[in-house]
Amino acid sequence: MEKTIKVYCHNTHSYLNVDGGEKLISIIKRLDIKNEYRHLTARVNNKSESLDFRVYNACDIEFVNICDPSGRRVYERSLCFILYKAIHELYPDVDLRIEHSISNGKYCLLNDGKTVPSIEMIDNIRQRMQEIVERDIPFEQHIAHTEDVIKIFEKQNLPEKVDLLRSSGDLYTTYYLLDDLADIYYSWLAPSTGYIQVFDIRPYANGILLLPPDKAQPHKVAQPIEQIKMLKAFDEYNTFNQIIGLNGVGKLNRAIDEDRASTLVQVAEALHEKQIASIAEEIAHRFQEGKSRIVLISGPSSSGKTTFSKRLSIQLMTNRLIPAAISLDDYFVNRVNTPLDENGEYDYESLYALDLQRFNSDLKRLIDGDTVALPTYDFKSGSRVETGKTMQLTPHTVLILEGIHALNPELTTSVPEEQKFRIYASALTSLSIDDHNCIPTTDNRLLRRIVRDAKTRGVSPKDTIARWESVRRGEDRWIFPYQENADAMFNSSLLFELAVIRDYAIPVLRSVPRNCPEYAEAARLLKFLHYFRSLPMKEIPPTSLLREFLGGSSFKY
């Protein structure tokens, strides 16, 4: 007879007795939790677990649904498996590749883009997906010897999963079955297909856009937004990856094992330099035509804007231009005048935390050739001070402004449009874990920020993770709506970077205490980094954008 265990449920703020070995999905059926959406996963002692998880000891449990980032990831992974199954059943000779997140969905290619789906094909796939959902098929979790799982994926013709598993070094591997179709994901799926009610697929570029629920209104399907420039930036890197034969983590691991990593680093860094040089040449060309006196650089947190602007300045000098920088931070309003967020706290990420009137006045006078006294912001006192520092643009000077609001038209209303050159920088991760598991750009940036904060800013990983959702909300409001305004996009990701970051991130993430909510995210990231082989930082040149986060840069910050 199983013993009775007392657990604490955060959803009901109460203790309850459960049978030893009872599954979470059984426990939740006994609880009266009022919620509009079904629960998809749970945090047990601050660690994300499948609803198939069995409870054997006293613990804290919090059930989460799609409104929680962890629940949303479970939903989207499960949706991807349903798409794979529908395509496999209808078109068994068609290979599915889930490329990356874009336009509020996931961009998917069929046969690496060689098969452009027709409207009829998309309608057939959508209908089959709905049938799979209606059948409410369980996502069955299995654990087997890795060699046996490799044979399954060899039979299903999924070479990237085979490469990944061969390089993992794991004796056993967890995989899922949907009927008799197998797949692997680096975290949990929903209990069954019936949980995945809201979705759609649309034609998009050369493939399919898989649309999950809307983040703000999960009962509705997310609506696509136009991101032509973003798609082009992704496609350029995907093409590059295909040429060098590195689409998945398994092949990257093999390259490291075979001592080919140095060449990959050199090629990837050269690609960055080529892109930066091309952007600098375009700015110089417009400058010679009497345009583009001001370069505006924006991007989300940890996108490498600072190093990019320094490397761009060097390339501008090779084009016989003189770069001069103004810090938007010096135009903060006095702290007491800073707008408040929804929690009543100072919102330093708001556009209106800046003195727009003074900023635009100074810009206009600079362009007109005046000598302008520039302010300095004292963060300690929370006030702007006048230090007597002045600036005057020469006939060969290009003004560089870097900040999260740089592409927002409201920032530079006094500057004629032809005088602006806008650049959007972000780490648009092009490397995938495997065919059906892309690496979220946000995870890449979060890992960069965790390492940098711990290494150079004295901020704990717990605090970085705790603040991340707030940072993301600010990006959604103040950065992402303006990214398509860019004249140029710079992809700051390096296909090898997570293999370098892992050695710095793992010990830092392991320091997150288990008794805090941030442990769940730290544990998820640790599990994710497990897939990567280690690449020593000594391979990374001092001018690399990656050095902004790891240290050892030849640039001064």
C-alpha positions in Angstrom: 0.0 0.0 0.0 1.4 3.4 -1.0 2.0 5.9 1.7 0.1 9.2 1.9 2.2 12.3 1.3 1.3 15.9 2.1 2.1 18.4 -0.6 1.5 22.2 -0.8 -0.3 23.6 -3.9 0.5 27.2 -4.7 -2.6 27.5 -6.9 -5.0 26.8 -4.0 -2.7 28.0 -1.2 -3.4 24.9 0.7 -2.0 21.5 1.6 -3.4 18.2 0.3 -2.8 14.6 0.8 -1.7 12.5 -2.3 -0.9 8.8 -2.7 2.8 8.1 -3.1 3.6 7.7 -6.8 0.5 9.6 -7.9 0.8 11.5 -11.2 0.5 15.3 -11.3 -2.3 15.0 -13.9 -4.3 12.9 -11.4 -3.7 15.4 -8.6 -4.9 18.3 -10.6 -8.2 16.6 -11.4 -9.0 16.6 -7.7 -8.3 20.3 -7.3 -10.8 23.1 -7.8 -8.6 25.5 -9.6 -10.6 28.2 -11.3 -8.8 29.0 -14.6 -9.9 29.7 -18.2 -7.1 27.6 -19.7 -6.0 24.0 -19.1 -2.8 23.4 -17.1 0.1 22.1 -19.3 2.9 21.5 -16.9 3.9 22.1 -13.3 6.7 23.4 -11.2 7.7 20.9 -8.5 10.0 22.5 -5.9 10.6 25.2 -8.5 11.6 22.8 -11.2 9.5 22.3 -14.3 8.0 18.8 -14.6 5.7 16.9 -17.0 2.1 16.3 -15.8 3.2 12.6 -16.0 5.6 13.2 -13.1 5.0 11.0 -10.1 5.1 12.4 -6.6 6.9 10.3 -4.0 8.0 12.9 -1.5 6.6 16.0 0.2 6.9 19.0 -2.2 5.6 22.3 -3.4 3.5 22.2 -6.6 2.4 25.0 -8.9 0.4 24.1 -12.0 0.9 26.4 -14.9 -1.0 27.1 -18.1 -0.3 28.8 -21.4 -0.3 32.3 -19.7 3.0 31.3 -18.1 6.2 31.3 -20.3 6.8 27.6 -19.3 3.3 26.6 -20.2 3.5 28.4 -23.5 6.7 26.6 -24.4 5.0 23.2 -23.7 2.0 24.2 -25.9 4.3 25.3 -28.8 6.4 22.2 -28.6 3.3 20.0 -28.6 1.9 21.9 -31.6 5.2 21.4 -33.5 4.8 17.6 -33.0 1.2 17.7 -34.3 2.4 19.5 -37.4 5.1 17.0 -37.9 2.7 14.1 -37.6 0.2 15.6 -40.0 2.8 16.2 -42.7 4.3 12.7 -42.1 0.9 11.1 -42.5 -0.2 13.1 -45.6 3.2 13.5 -47.4 5.6 10.9 -46.0 8.4 11.9 -48.5 8.3 15.5 -47.4 10.9 16.5 -44.7 9.8 19.2 -42.2 12.3 21.7 -40.8 11.2 24.2 -38.2 13.5 27.1 -38.9 12.9 29.9 -36.4 10.3 32.2 -34.7 9.2 35.1 -36.8 6.0 37.1 -37.5 4.3 35.8 -34.3 4.8 32.2 -35.4 7.3 29.5 -36.4 8.6 29.5 -39.9 8.8 26.0 -41.3 10.3 24.7 -44.6 9.4 21.6 -46.5 12.3 19.7 -48.1 14.6 22.6 -47.1 12.4 25.0 -49.1 12.5 23.0 -52.3 8.8 22.1 -51.9 6.8 25.3 -51.8 3.4 24.3 -50.3 0.3 25.1 -52.3 -2.9 26.4 -50.7 -4.4 23.0 -51.1 -1.5 21.3 -49.4 -1.7 23.8 -46.5 -5.5 23.2 -46.2 -4.9 19.4 -46.1 -2.3 19.8 -43.4 -4.5 22.1 -41.3 -7.4 19.7 -41.5 -5.2 16.7 -40.6 -3.9 18.6 -37.6 -7.4 19.3 -36.4 -8.3 15.6 -36.8 -5.2 14.7 -34.7 -6.3 17.2 -32.0 -9.9 15.8 -32.0 -8.6 12.3 -31.5 -6.9 13.4 -28.3 -3.9 11.2 -28.8 -1.5 11.0 -25.8 2.0 12.2 -26.1 3.7 9.1 -24.7 7.0 9.6 -23.0 9.6 6.8 -23.2 13.2 6.3 -22.1 15.5 3.9 -24.0 19.2 3.3 -24.7 20.4 6.1 -26.9 21.7 3.7 -29.5 18.1 2.2 -29.8 16.6 5.7 -30.1 19.2 6.6 -32.8 17.9 3.6 -34.8 14.3 4.9 -34.5 15.3 8.3 -36.0 17.5 6.7 -38.7 14.4 4.8 -39.8 12.3 8.0 -39.7 15.1 9.8 -41.8 15.9 12.5 -39.3 19.7 12.9 -39.7 20.0 15.9 -37.5 18.5 14.1 -34.5 20.8 11.2 -35.2 23.8 13.6 -35.2 22.6 15.2 -32.0 22.2 12.0 -30.1 25.5 10.6 -31.3 27.3 13.6 -29.9 25.3 13.8 -26.7 27.3 11.2 -24.7 24.1 10.1 -23.0 23.5 6.4 -22.2 19.7 6.9 -22.2 17.5 9.3 -24.1 13.9 10.5 -23.5 11.7 10.6 -26.5 8.0 10.9 -27.3 5.6 8.8 -29.4 2.4 10.1 -31.0 0.8 6.8 -32.1 3.9 5.2 -33.7 5.7 8.4 -34.7 8.7 9.4 -32.6 10.3 12.7 -31.8 12.5 14.3 -29.2 12.2 17.8 -27.5 14.5 19.3 -24.9 11.6 19.6 -22.4 8.0 18.5 -21.8 5.0 18.1 -24.0 1.3 18.3 -23.1 -0.5 15.2 -21.9 -2.3 14.7 -25.2 -3.2 16.4 -28.5 -6.6 17.5 -27.2 -4.9 20.2 -25.1 -3.8 22.0 -28.3 -7.0 23.6 -29.5 -5.9 27.0 -30.8 -3.6 27.2 -33.9 -3.4 27.9 -37.6 -1.0 27.5 -40.5 -0.5 30.0 -43.3 1.6 30.2 -46.4 4.7 32.3 -45.7 7.6 33.0 -48.1 8.7 29.6 -49.3 7.2 27.6 -46.5 4.6 27.6 -43.7 4.0 29.8 -40.8 2.8 27.8 -37.8 0.7 30.1 -35.6 0.2 29.4 -31.9 -2.2 31.3 -29.6 -1.9 35.0 -29.2 0.2 35.8 -26.1 -2.2 38.4 -24.8 -5.4 36.5 -25.7 -4.6 32.8 -25.7 -8.1 31.8 -26.8 -7.3 33.5 -30.2 -4.8 32.6 -32.8 -1.8 34.9 -33.1 -2.0 37.1 -36.2 1.0 37.4 -38.5 2.9 40.7 -38.8 5.0 41.8 -41.7 8.7 41.1 -41.1 10.2 41.0 -44.5 13.6 42.4 -43.5 13.8 40.1 -40.5 13.1 37.1 -42.7 15.8 38.2 -45.1 18.3 38.5 -42.3 17.5 35.0 -41.1 17.6 33.5 -44.6 21.1 35.0 -45.2 22.5 33.1 -42.2 20.6 29.9 -42.9 22.1 29.9 -46.4 25.5 30.4 -44.9 24.9 27.5 -42.5 23.9 25.3 -45.4 27.0 26.1 -47.4 29.3 25.2 -44.5 27.2 22.2 -43.6 26.2 23.3 -40.1 22.5 23.5 -39.5 22.2 21.6 -36.2 24.0 21.3 -32.9 25.1 17.7 -33.7 27.2 18.9 -36.6 28.7 21.7 -34.5 29.7 19.2 -31.9 31.3 17.0 -34.5 33.3 19.9 -35.8 34.6 20.6 -32.3 35.4 17.0 -31.8 37.3 16.9 -35.1 39.3 20.0 -34.2 37.6 22.1 -37.0 36.2 24.7 -34.7 39.0 27.3 -35.3 38.1 27.5 -39.0 34.4 27.9 -38.1 35.2 30.7 -35.7 37.3 32.5 -38.3 34.7 32.1 -41.0 31.8 33.3 -38.7 33.9 36.3 -37.5 34.8 37.2 -41.1 31.1 37.1 -42.0 30.4 39.6 -39.2 33.2 41.9 -40.5 31.9 41.6 -44.0 28.4 42.6 -42.9 29.7 45.6 -40.9 31.9 46.7 -43.7 28.9 46.6 -46.2 26.8 48.7 -43.8 29.6 51.2 -43.4 30.0 51.5 -47.2 26.2 52.1 -47.6 26.3 54.9 -45.0 29.4 56.4 -46.6 27.6 56.3 -50.0 24.6 58.1 -48.7 26.8 60.6 -46.7 28.5 61.6 -50.0 25.1 62.3 -51.4 24.4 64.7 -48.5 22.4 62.2 -46.5 22.8 60.0 -43.5 24.5 62.4 -41.1 23.0 60.4 -38.2 23.3 56.6 -37.6 20.7 55.2 -35.3 21.4 51.8 -33.8 18.7 49.8 -31.9 18.1 46.3 -30.8 16.9 44.3 -27.8 18.9 43.5 -24.6 22.2 41.7 -25.1 22.1 42.0 -28.9 25.7 43.3 -29.0 24.8 46.9 -30.0 27.8 48.4 -28.2 30.4 46.3 -29.8 28.7 46.6 -33.1 28.7 50.4 -32.9 32.4 50.3 -32.1 33.3 48.0 -35.0 31.0 50.1 -37.3 32.9 53.2 -36.2 36.2 51.6 -37.3 34.7 50.7 -40.7 33.4 54.2 -41.1 36.9 55.6 -40.6 38.2 53.3 -43.4 35.6 55.1 -45.5 37.1 58.5 -44.6 34.4 59.5 -42.2 34.7 60.6 -38.5 32.3 58.8 -36.1 31.1 60.7 -33.1 28.8 59.2 -30.5 26.1 60.6 -28.2 24.7 58.6 -25.4 21.0 58.6 -25.1 21.4 57.9 -21.4 22.6 61.4 -20.9 19.2 62.7 -21.9 17.3 61.0 -19.1 14.9 63.3 -17.4 15.6 63.8 -13.7 14.6 60.7 -11.8 11.6 62.4 -10.0 10.1 63.1 -13.5 10.6 59.6 -14.8 7.3 57.9 -15.8 6.0 55.1 -13.8 5.1 51.5 -15.0 2.1 49.5 -14.1 3.6 48.6 -10.8 4.2 52.2 -9.8 8.0 51.9 -10.3 10.2 54.1 -12.4 10.0 53.0 -16.0 13.5 53.7 -17.4 12.8 51.8 -20.6 10.0 54.2 -21.6 10.6 56.6 -24.4 9.3 59.3 -22.2 12.1 58.7 -19.6 14.1 60.8 -22.1 14.0 64.6 -22.5 12.9 64.5 -26.1 12.6 68.2 -26.5 16.2 68.9 -25.4 17.5 65.9 -27.4 15.9 67.0 -30.6 17.0 70.6 -30.2 20.6 69.5 -29.7 20.5 67.2 -32.7 19.1 69.9 -35.0 21.7 72.4 -33.9 24.5 69.9 -34.4 23.3 69.1 -38.0 23.1 72.9 -38.6 26.8 73.1 -37.7 26.4 74.8 -34.2 28.6 74.0 -31.2 26.3 72.3 -28.7 26.8 71.9 -25.0 26.0 68.2 -24.2 24.5 67.1 -20.8 25.7 64.3 -18.7 23.4 62.1 -16.5 24.5 61.4 -13.0 22.9 58.0 -12.2 23.9 58.3 -8.5 21.9 61.4 -7.9 19.4 60.7 -10.6 19.7 64.1 -12.2 21.1 65.6 -15.4 24.1 67.9 -15.0 25.9 70.4 -17.3 29.7 69.7 -17.4 30.6 72.1 -20.2 31.3 69.3 -22.6 30.7 70.5 -26.2 30.4 69.0 -29.6 30.5 70.3 -33.2 30.2 68.2 -36.3 32.9 68.6 -39.0 32.0 68.2 -42.7 33.2 64.6 -42.4 31.5 63.7 -39.1 28.8 61.0 -38.8 26.8 61.1 -35.5 26.2 57.7 -34.0 23.3 57.1 -31.6 22.8 53.7 -29.9 19.9 52.8 -27.7 16.7 50.8 -27.4 14.5 53.7 -28.8 16.8 54.6 -31.8 14.4 53.3 -34.4 11.3 54.9 -32.9 10.3 57.8 -35.2 9.2 59.9 -32.2 12.8 60.0 -30.9 14.1 62.1 -33.7 11.1 64.2 -34.9 13.3 67.3 -35.6 15.7 65.4 -37.9 14.8 65.1 -41.6 14.3 61.5 -42.7 17.0 61.6 -45.3 19.6 62.5 -42.6 18.9 59.2 -40.8 20.4 55.7 -41.3 18.7 53.2 -39.1 20.3 49.9 -38.1 18.6 47.0 -36.1 20.9 44.6 -34.4 19.8 41.3 -32.8 21.1 37.8 -32.1 18.9 36.0 -34.7 20.0 32.5 -33.9 20.3 30.5 -37.1 21.7 27.3 -35.6 19.0 24.7 -34.6 19.2 21.9 -32.0 17.8 19.6 -34.7 15.1 19.6 -37.5 12.2 20.2 -35.2 13.8 22.2 -32.4 15.0 25.7 -33.2 17.0 27.7 -30.7 15.0 30.8 -29.5 16.7 34.1 -30.0 15.5 35.1 -26.5 17.3 32.1 -24.9 20.5 33.1 -26.7 20.3 36.7 -25.5 19.3 35.7 -21.9 22.4 33.5 -21.7 24.6 36.3 -22.9 23.1 38.6 -20.3 23.3 36.2 -17.4 27.1 35.7 -18.1 27.8 39.4 -18.6 25.8 40.5 -15.5 27.6 37.9 -13.3 31.0 38.6 -14.8 31.1 42.4 -15.1 28.1 43.9 -13.3 28.0 42.0 -10.1 24.4 40.9 -10.8 23.4 37.4 -9.8 21.8 35.0 -12.3 18.8 34.9 -10.0 18.3 38.6 -10.4 18.9 38.6 -14.1 16.3 35.8 -14.6 13.8 37.6 -12.3 14.0 40.8 -14.4 14.0 39.1 -17.8 10.2 39.0 -18.3 10.0 42.8 -17.5 12.8 43.4 -20.0 10.9 41.3 -22.6 7.7 43.3 -22.0 9.7 46.5 -22.6 11.1 45.1 -25.8 7.7 44.2 -27.0 6.5 47.7 -26.4 9.4 49.9 -27.3 11.7 48.0 -29.7 10.1 45.2 -31.8 7.3 47.4 -33.3 10.0 49.5 -35.0 12.5 46.9 -36.2 11.2 46.9 -39.8 12.0 50.7 -40.0 15.6 49.7 -40.3 17.7 50.5 -43.4 20.0 47.6 -42.4 19.8 44.6 -40.1 22.8 43.1 -38.4 22.6 39.6 -37.1 24.9 39.5 -34.1 24.6 35.8 -33.5 27.6 33.5 -34.0 26.8 29.9 -34.8 29.5 28.6 -32.4 28.7 31.0 -29.5 26.7 28.8 -27.2 29.5 26.2 -27.3 31.7 29.0 -25.8 29.1 30.5 -23.4 28.2 27.1 -21.9 31.4 26.9 -19.8 30.7 30.3 -18.3 26.9 29.9 -18.0 26.8 26.5 -16.4 28.6 27.3 -13.1 26.7 30.6 -12.8 23.3 28.9 -13.4 24.1 26.2 -10.9 24.4 28.9 -8.2 20.7 29.7 -8.4 19.2 28.5 -5.2 16.5 25.8 -5.5 14.2 27.6 -3.0 13.5 30.5 -5.4 11.2 30.7 -8.4 14.1 31.5 -10.8 15.5 28.0 -10.3 13.0 26.6 -12.8 14.5 28.8 -15.6 18.0 28.1 -14.5 17.3 24.3 -14.6 15.8 24.6 -18.1 18.8 26.5 -19.5 21.2 24.0 -17.9 19.4 21.2 -19.6 19.5 23.1 -22.9 23.3 23.8 -22.7 23.9 20.1 -22.1 23.5 19.5 -25.8 26.6 21.6 -26.7 30.2 20.5 -26.7 32.7 22.9 -25.1 34.7 25.3 -27.2 37.5 27.2 -25.4 37.3 31.0 -25.4 40.9 31.2 -26.5 39.6 30.6 -30.0 37.7 33.8 -29.9 39.5 37.0 -31.2 39.5 40.1 -28.9 37.5 42.1 -31.4 34.7 39.5 -31.4 31.2 40.7 -30.5 31.0 37.8 -28.1 33.8 39.4 -26.0 31.3 42.0 -24.9 29.7 39.3 -22.7 32.6 37.1 -21.8 35.3 39.7 -21.3 38.7 40.1 -22.9 37.6 42.5 -25.5 40.1 44.9 -27.1 37.3 47.6 -27.0 36.7 49.8 -24.0 33.2 49.8 -22.6 
